[in-house]
């Protein structure tokens, strides 16, 4: 049961385009992105969050990377629990590697360009809550469709 949901005006593409001036991002790029992300997160009370769900391409790709998959497997990624330490390890790898080197069957070029920024957002959320991220293949469009069908 979802008790509360929040949408913030930030995402992997926006953070990458606004703050990553080099590839991989520099320490200054990352610091500026963290300040922006934290400012957005400061507008939301996360103190009582007991669980959170990461949806869409960034989170599912992070899950596949964490599992070390050579090919994407929806069944293995759906419901994967990612502790903060695992998220931070994925971020460290993504934000120190040029996007061209990240391209693989798991990360097509456009995803490789933005996944570091998206993973950084996840890491900043994870640093504020006392719960692991649960990866979901289902996204906001599934919820919209379900509501329309009801």
N, C-alpha and C positions, 0 to 999 in steps of 0.2 A: 504494500500500500504506500503510495506516495503522499506524504503529509504536506509537502511544500516543494515548490519548484521556482527556480529563478533563471532568468535569461539576462545575460550581460552583453553589452555591445562590444564584444571582442571575440576574436577567433584566430586561427592559425594564419590565415592569409593576411588579415589586417595587421597582426603583430609582425609578421615577416616583412611586409611591405613598408611599414612605418619605422621599424627599428633595426632591421638587419641590413647594414650597409655593406657588409662583406660576407663572403661564403668560404668557410664557416663564419658565423658571427663572431665579432671581436668581444673582448671583455666589456668594452664600453657599450656595444650593441646590446649585450645580454643584460647589463645593468639598467639601461634605459627601458628595455622590454619588461624587466622585473618591476621597475617602478610603476609603469603603466598598468600592468596586470594587478599589482597589489592595490593600486588606487581603485581599480574597478571592484576588486574583491572586498575592499574596505566598505563598500556600500551595502554589503550583505552580511547579516548575522549568521555565521556558520558554527557558532558555539555548541549547538545541540544536534549537529548532524551526526547520525549514527551509521549511515550508509550513503554512498553516492555512486552514481552510475555514469560511466564514460561511454558515450555513443559516437557513432560515425567513424569516418576513415582514420582520423588520427589515433583514436583509442584502440580501434581494432587492429590497426597496423602495429601499434606499440605492443599489443598483446602477442601478435604473431612474431615480432622480433624477440620478445622476452622468451617465448617458447622455442626460439631457434628454428622456426619452420622454413623449409625450402620453398614450399608452395602453400598458399593460403588455405586454411581449413576452418571453415565457419563453425563446425561443431566443436573444435578444440578451443576456439577463441571465445565463443558465446559463454558467458558466465565466468570467465577467467577472473580470478581475484588477484589484483596487483597491489601489494603493499607499497608504502611510500618509498622504501629503499629501492624496490625494483623500478619504480617510476623514475627516481633520480638517476639510477644507473643507465636506463634507456636514454634519458635526457643528456647525460654526460657524453654518451657515444654519438648521439645525433647532432649535438651542438658543437662538436669538435671535428666533424667530418664534412668535407665539401659535399654538397648535394649530389654532384655527378658521381661520387663514389658510393652514395647510398642507393642509387638506382639498381633495382633488381626485380625479379618477378613479384616480390612482395611490395615494392615501392616504385611505381612508375615515376617518370620524371617530375610531373607536376606535384605528386604527393611528396616526393623526396625533397622538393624545394621548400615545402611548408611544414613538414612534420616536426622539425626541431622546435619551431615556434609553438605549435600545438602541444607538444610534449612539455614545453616549459610552462604553459598554462596549467596543465594537469599537475605538474610538480608543485606549483604555487598553491593550488587548491589542496593538494595532499599535505602540504606543510601546515595547513590551517585546521584540518579536521583529524579526528582520532579514529578514522575508519579507512579501510582499504577501498580502492576503486574496483568496482565490478564492471567488467567490459561487457557491452551489449551490442549485438548486431542490429537490434531494433533502434530506430531513431524517432525523432519528432514527427516525421511523416507517418510512421505507423500509428502514433497516438492520434494524429489528426484524422486518419482514415477510420480508425476504430470509433472515434467520437462521431464522425459523420454517419457511420453505419448504425450506431445506436440511436 
